[in-house]
Amino acid sequence: ARRICDRLDRLPLALELAAGWAGTLSTQQIAESLNDPFTLLDDGPRNAPFRQQTLAGSMRWSHDLLDDDERVLFRRIGAFEPGFTADAVRDVCGFAGIEPSIVLRSLRGLIAKSLVLADTTGQVARYRLLGVVREYARIKLDEAGESDTVRERHLATYLALVEGLAPLLDTDKDGWRERMHPEYVNVRAAVEWGLTREDTAPARRLASATAWLWHLESRGREGLRLLRLAAVRGSGEHSVVQARVLLSLALVADTAAPEASSYEAAQAAVDLADDVGDAATSRLARALVAIGLIASDIDAARDLAIRVRDNAGAAGDAFVEDGCDVLVGLVDLLRDDDRAIAPLHDAADRLLARGDRGVAATALTSLALAYARRGDLVDAEE
């Protein structure tokens, strides 16, 4: 029953129509049948007003109240997942049929008619459609023959947004994640749709640009699924895009599925990045290869980490340099070597200053163990 209420967004008419099937189907069957609510919920009381006899009839009645601009905007907004901004609506929906300058006024009209819900409590207002309303909008989008065009614009909008945030990754990963979180559902939807197209490059770029969100998130398995699909869709492609997809796959696997086979993608990324001249991708991929070596050849892991660290330092790649210092310290810790403390301490301070809490947490954990093993319990506790 709760699944039915969630699926129908607790809309009174929709719930009443669903309840009308309770004498024919079990609640489990009703819930399973609501994949297409407009088909099932088409048989309300015949003595009710026509707009309350079926869910589709109710939606048609609401849709007929819109002006022409609002109808165009309504169907195009159907491409969004819940939680989008006015700027995104303008970029995705403001083309032939409705000019960008009119979008905000039409959006206000949809809110006034209760077809779009607005949350204006944050610094930036965000909007959403209830699930059944969004499905009706998508039906209208398909009927207008605009689905592909609007979804292409949706993908392009979120690709530009995420790639525009990329510089934050070098200075404040925490800040980057805070900016990414509200956009994630639309980013994921854009990737999933884009990977079904003939030209998958935009979706693969977006997937690889999202890797640092999946790296520390409970959504890591979801990221692995999409990145694996992206890698397959680009298989055989000799490009920077494919090298970065392979790197991203290895990066997310490092936390979501850190078995030995996960690091094969890192070596593949090194080989391809070297071939296409993407030095930054090659450096981070080599650091991941070094992590993978810990399980099989700890000496080789340490030697490679030192080489990558020195190379990254010369190139001004602070994150890879610090990450490799952490790796060197971790290897020394595994060997009960006091040399672990200096690189772990210094790297942790630098990582925290840039908001790289994920790798910094690894450094601090290892540092606490190193102090404890040496008998410095006060430092270990701190």
C-alpha positions as CSV (number, residue, x, y, z in Angstrom):
1,A,0.0,0.0,0.0
2,R,2.9,2.3,0.8
3,R,4.4,1.6,-2.6
4,I,1.1,2.5,-4.3
5,C,0.9,5.8,-2.4
6,D,4.5,6.6,-3.2
7,R,4.1,5.8,-6.9
8,L,1.0,8.0,-7.1
9,D,2.5,10.9,-5.2
10,R,-0.4,10.7,-2.7
11,L,-2.7,12.4,-5.2
12,P,-6.3,11.9,-3.9
13,L,-7.8,11.2,-7.3
14,A,-5.1,8.7,-8.3
15,L,-5.4,6.9,-5.0
16,E,-9.2,6.8,-5.3
17,L,-8.9,5.3,-8.8
18,A,-6.3,2.8,-7.6
19,A,-8.5,1.8,-4.6
20,G,-11.3,1.0,-7.1
21,W,-9.2,-2.1,-8.2
22,A,-9.0,-3.5,-4.7
23,G,-11.9,-5.8,-5.2
24,T,-10.2,-7.3,-8.3
25,L,-6.5,-7.2,-7.7
26,S,-4.3,-7.7,-4.6
27,T,-2.4,-4.6,-3.4
28,Q,0.8,-6.3,-4.7
29,Q,-0.8,-6.6,-8.2
30,I,-2.0,-3.0,-8.2
31,A,1.5,-1.8,-7.3
32,E,3.1,-3.8,-10.0
33,S,0.5,-2.6,-12.6
34,L,1.3,1.1,-11.9
35,N,4.3,1.1,-14.2
36,D,1.8,2.7,-16.6
37,P,-0.7,4.5,-14.3
38,F,-2.6,6.1,-17.1
39,T,-3.7,2.7,-18.4
40,L,-4.8,1.2,-15.1
41,L,-6.4,4.3,-13.6
42,D,-9.0,4.8,-16.4
43,D,-12.2,3.7,-14.7
44,G,-13.5,6.1,-12.1
45,P,-17.1,6.6,-10.9
46,R,-19.4,7.3,-13.9
47,N,-21.4,9.8,-11.9
48,A,-18.2,11.9,-11.2
49,P,-17.3,14.9,-13.4
50,F,-15.6,13.8,-16.5
51,R,-12.2,15.2,-15.4
52,Q,-12.4,12.9,-12.3
53,Q,-13.3,9.7,-14.1
54,T,-9.8,8.8,-15.2
55,L,-6.3,10.0,-14.3
56,A,-5.6,10.8,-18.0
57,G,-8.8,12.8,-18.1
58,S,-7.8,14.8,-15.1
59,M,-4.4,15.5,-16.7
60,R,-6.0,16.5,-20.0
61,W,-8.3,18.9,-18.2
62,S,-5.4,20.6,-16.4
63,H,-3.4,20.6,-19.7
64,D,-6.2,22.3,-21.6
65,L,-6.1,25.2,-19.1
66,L,-2.6,26.1,-20.2
67,D,-1.7,28.8,-22.8
68,D,0.4,27.8,-25.8
69,D,3.8,28.8,-24.2
70,E,2.9,26.9,-21.0
71,R,2.0,23.7,-23.0
72,V,5.3,23.8,-24.8
73,L,7.3,24.3,-21.6
74,F,5.2,21.7,-19.7
75,R,6.0,18.9,-22.1
76,R,9.7,19.8,-22.3
77,I,10.1,19.9,-18.6
78,G,9.2,16.3,-18.6
79,A,12.8,15.5,-19.6
80,F,13.9,16.5,-16.1
81,E,14.2,14.4,-13.0
82,P,12.9,16.0,-9.8
83,G,15.2,18.9,-8.6
84,F,16.1,21.3,-11.4
85,T,16.8,25.0,-11.6
86,A,15.3,27.9,-13.7
87,D,18.7,28.2,-15.5
88,A,18.5,24.6,-16.6
89,V,14.9,25.0,-17.7
90,R,15.9,28.0,-19.8
91,D,18.9,26.2,-21.4
92,V,17.0,22.9,-22.1
93,C,13.6,24.2,-23.1
94,G,14.1,27.7,-24.6
95,F,14.2,27.1,-28.3
96,A,11.8,26.9,-31.2
97,G,8.2,27.3,-29.9
98,I,9.2,29.2,-26.8
99,E,11.9,31.8,-26.5
100,P,14.3,31.8,-23.5
101,S,13.0,35.2,-22.4
102,I,9.5,33.7,-22.0
103,V,10.5,30.6,-20.1
104,L,10.5,32.1,-16.6
105,R,7.1,33.6,-17.1
106,S,5.7,30.3,-18.3
107,L,7.3,28.4,-15.5
108,R,5.6,30.8,-13.1
109,G,2.3,29.9,-14.8
110,L,2.9,26.2,-14.4
111,I,3.6,26.7,-10.7
112,A,0.5,28.8,-10.3
113,K,-1.6,25.9,-11.9
114,S,0.1,23.4,-9.6
115,L,1.7,21.4,-12.4
116,V,5.2,22.3,-11.2
117,L,6.2,22.4,-7.5
118,A,8.7,25.0,-6.4
119,D,11.1,24.9,-3.4
120,T,12.3,28.5,-2.8
121,T,13.8,28.0,0.6
122,G,17.4,27.6,-0.6
123,Q,19.7,30.2,-2.2
124,V,18.6,28.9,-5.6
125,A,15.0,27.8,-6.2
126,R,14.5,24.2,-7.4
127,Y,11.5,22.7,-9.1
128,R,10.0,19.3,-9.7
129,L,7.0,17.6,-11.2
130,L,5.1,14.9,-9.4
131,G,5.8,11.4,-10.9
132,V,2.4,11.0,-12.6
133,V,2.5,14.6,-13.9
134,R,6.0,14.0,-15.3
135,E,4.9,10.9,-17.1
136,Y,2.0,12.8,-18.7
137,A,4.5,15.5,-19.8
138,R,6.7,12.9,-21.4
139,I,3.7,11.5,-23.2
140,K,3.1,15.0,-24.6
141,L,6.8,15.3,-25.4
142,D,6.7,12.1,-27.4
143,E,3.5,13.2,-29.2
144,A,5.2,16.4,-30.2
145,G,8.2,14.5,-31.7
146,E,10.6,16.5,-29.5
147,S,11.9,13.8,-27.1
148,D,15.3,13.3,-28.8
149,T,15.9,17.1,-29.3
150,V,15.0,18.0,-25.7
151,R,17.0,15.1,-24.2
152,E,20.0,16.1,-26.3
153,R,19.8,19.6,-24.9
154,H,19.3,18.1,-21.4
155,L,22.5,16.1,-21.8
156,A,24.4,19.1,-23.2
157,T,23.2,21.4,-20.4
158,Y,24.4,19.0,-17.6
159,L,27.6,18.2,-19.4
160,A,28.4,22.0,-19.6
161,L,27.5,22.4,-15.9
162,V,29.6,19.5,-14.6
163,E,32.6,20.3,-16.8
164,G,32.3,24.0,-15.7
165,L,32.7,22.9,-12.1
166,A,35.8,20.8,-12.8
167,P,38.3,23.5,-11.6
168,L,36.9,23.1,-8.1
169,L,38.2,19.5,-8.0
170,D,41.8,20.9,-7.8
171,T,41.0,23.4,-5.0
172,D,38.0,22.2,-3.0
173,K,36.6,18.7,-3.7
174,D,34.1,19.1,-0.8
175,G,32.8,22.3,-2.4
176,W,32.6,20.4,-5.7
177,R,30.5,17.6,-4.2
178,E,28.2,20.1,-2.5
179,R,27.5,21.7,-5.9
180,M,27.1,18.3,-7.6
181,H,24.7,16.6,-5.1
182,P,21.5,18.6,-6.1
183,E,22.2,17.9,-9.8
184,Y,23.0,14.2,-9.5
185,V,19.6,12.7,-10.5
186,N,19.6,14.7,-13.7
187,V,23.3,14.0,-14.4
188,R,22.6,10.3,-14.0
189,A,19.5,10.4,-16.3
190,A,21.5,12.3,-18.9
191,V,24.3,9.7,-18.8
192,E,21.9,6.8,-19.0
193,W,20.1,8.3,-22.0
194,G,23.2,9.4,-23.8
195,L,24.8,5.9,-23.6
196,T,21.9,4.6,-25.7
197,R,22.7,7.0,-28.6
198,E,24.8,6.4,-31.6
199,D,27.2,9.1,-30.5
200,T,28.1,8.3,-26.9
201,A,31.0,10.7,-26.5
202,P,29.0,13.4,-24.6
203,A,27.5,10.8,-22.2
204,R,30.9,9.2,-21.6
205,R,32.5,12.6,-21.0
206,L,29.7,13.3,-18.4
207,A,30.2,9.9,-16.8
208,S,33.9,10.4,-16.4
209,A,33.5,13.9,-15.1
210,T,31.2,12.6,-12.3
211,A,33.7,10.0,-11.1
212,W,34.8,11.9,-8.0
213,L,31.2,11.9,-6.7
214,W,30.9,8.2,-7.1
215,H,34.4,7.7,-5.5
216,L,33.2,8.4,-2.0
217,E,29.5,7.8,-2.2
218,S,27.2,5.0,-1.4
219,R,26.3,5.3,-5.1
220,G,29.6,3.8,-6.1
221,R,28.1,0.6,-7.5
222,E,25.8,2.7,-9.6
223,G,28.8,4.6,-10.9
224,L,30.6,1.4,-11.7
225,R,27.6,0.2,-13.7
226,L,27.5,3.3,-15.8
227,L,31.2,3.6,-16.3
228,R,31.5,0.0,-17.3
229,L,28.8,0.6,-19.9
230,A,30.6,3.7,-21.0
231,A,33.8,1.8,-21.4
232,V,32.1,-0.9,-23.5
233,R,30.4,1.7,-25.7
234,G,33.8,3.3,-26.4
235,S,35.6,0.0,-26.8
236,G,38.3,0.3,-29.5
237,E,38.2,4.1,-29.6
238,H,41.6,5.7,-29.5
239,S,40.8,8.9,-27.7
240,V,41.2,11.1,-24.6
241,V,37.6,10.5,-23.8
242,Q,38.1,6.8,-23.6
243,A,41.3,7.1,-21.6
244,R,39.4,9.2,-19.0
245,V,36.5,6.8,-18.9
246,L,38.9,3.9,-18.1
247,L,40.6,6.1,-15.5
248,S,37.3,6.9,-13.9
249,L,36.3,3.3,-13.9
250,A,39.5,2.4,-12.0
251,L,39.0,5.4,-9.6
252,V,35.5,4.4,-8.6
253,A,36.4,0.7,-8.4
254,D,39.2,1.6,-6.0
255,T,36.5,2.3,-3.3
256,A,33.4,0.5,-4.6
257,A,35.0,-2.8,-5.7
258,P,38.7,-2.9,-4.8
259,E,39.5,-6.4,-5.9
260,A,42.7,-7.0,-8.0
261,S,40.8,-7.1,-11.3
262,S,39.5,-3.6,-10.8
263,Y,42.9,-2.1,-11.4
264,E,43.2,-3.6,-14.9
265,A,41.3,-0.6,-16.1
266,A,43.9,1.7,-14.5
267,Q,46.7,0.0,-16.6
268,A,44.5,0.2,-19.7
269,A,44.0,4.0,-19.0
270,V,47.8,4.4,-18.6
271,D,48.5,2.8,-22.0
272,L,45.8,4.7,-23.8
273,A,46.6,8.1,-22.1
274,D,50.3,7.7,-23.0
275,D,49.3,7.0,-26.6
276,V,47.0,10.0,-26.9
277,G,49.3,12.4,-24.9
278,D,47.0,12.9,-21.9
279,A,49.7,13.3,-19.2
280,A,47.4,14.2,-16.3
281,T,45.2,11.1,-16.9
282,S,48.3,8.9,-17.1
283,R,49.7,10.2,-13.8
284,L,46.5,9.5,-11.8
285,A,46.1,6.1,-13.5
286,R,49.6,5.1,-12.6
287,A,48.9,6.0,-9.0
288,L,45.9,3.6,-9.1
289,V,48.1,0.9,-10.7
290,A,50.5,1.4,-7.7
291,I,47.6,0.9,-5.3
292,G,46.7,-2.3,-7.1
293,L,50.2,-3.6,-6.8
294,I,50.1,-3.5,-2.9
295,A,48.4,-6.9,-2.9
296,S,50.9,-8.6,-5.1
297,D,54.3,-6.8,-5.0
298,I,54.6,-4.2,-2.2
299,D,58.1,-3.2,-3.2
300,A,57.0,-2.5,-6.8
301,A,54.0,-0.5,-5.4
302,R,56.3,1.7,-3.3
303,D,58.8,2.3,-6.2
304,L,56.1,3.2,-8.6
305,A,54.4,5.5,-6.1
306,I,57.7,7.4,-5.6
307,R,58.2,7.8,-9.4
308,V,54.7,9.0,-10.0
309,R,55.0,11.4,-7.0
310,D,58.2,12.9,-8.3
311,N,56.7,13.3,-11.8
312,A,53.5,14.8,-10.4
313,G,55.5,17.3,-8.3
314,A,57.5,18.4,-11.4
315,A,54.2,18.9,-13.3
316,G,52.5,20.8,-10.5
317,D,49.9,18.0,-10.0
318,A,49.4,18.5,-6.3
319,F,46.7,15.9,-5.7
320,V,48.6,13.0,-7.3
321,E,51.8,14.1,-5.6
322,D,50.0,14.1,-2.2
323,G,48.1,10.9,-2.9
324,C,51.4,9.1,-3.8
325,D,52.9,10.4,-0.5
326,V,50.0,8.8,1.3
327,L,50.6,5.5,-0.6
328,V,54.3,5.5,0.2
329,G,53.5,6.1,3.9
330,L,50.9,3.3,3.8
331,V,53.5,0.9,2.4
332,D,56.0,1.9,5.1
333,L,53.3,1.4,7.7
334,L,52.6,-2.1,6.5
335,R,56.4,-2.7,6.9
336,D,56.4,-1.2,10.5
337,D,58.8,1.5,9.2
338,D,58.8,4.8,11.2
339,R,59.5,6.6,7.9
340,A,55.7,6.4,7.3
341,I,55.0,9.3,9.7
342,A,56.5,12.2,7.8
343,P,54.9,11.7,4.4
344,L,51.5,10.8,5.9
345,H,51.5,13.9,8.2
346,D,52.5,16.4,5.5
347,A,50.2,14.9,2.9
348,A,47.2,14.9,5.2
349,D,47.6,18.6,6.0
350,R,47.8,19.5,2.3
351,L,44.9,17.3,1.3
352,L,42.6,18.7,4.0
353,A,43.5,22.3,3.0
354,R,42.1,21.4,-0.5
355,G,39.0,19.6,0.8
356,D,40.3,16.2,-0.3
357,R,38.8,14.5,2.8
358,G,38.6,11.1,1.3
359,V,42.3,10.5,0.7
360,A,43.1,12.6,3.8
361,A,41.0,10.3,5.9
362,T,43.2,7.4,4.7
363,A,46.3,9.3,5.5
364,L,45.1,10.2,9.0
365,T,44.0,6.6,9.8
366,S,47.4,5.3,8.8
367,L,49.1,8.1,10.7
368,A,47.2,7.3,13.9
369,L,48.3,3.6,13.5
370,A,51.9,4.6,12.8
371,Y,52.0,6.8,16.0
372,A,50.4,4.0,18.1
373,R,52.8,1.4,16.9
374,R,55.7,3.6,17.9
375,G,54.1,4.1,21.3
376,D,53.1,7.8,20.9
377,L,49.5,7.2,22.1
378,V,48.8,10.9,22.7
379,D,49.7,11.8,19.1
380,A,47.8,8.7,17.8
381,E,44.6,9.8,19.7
382,E,44.9,13.4,18.4
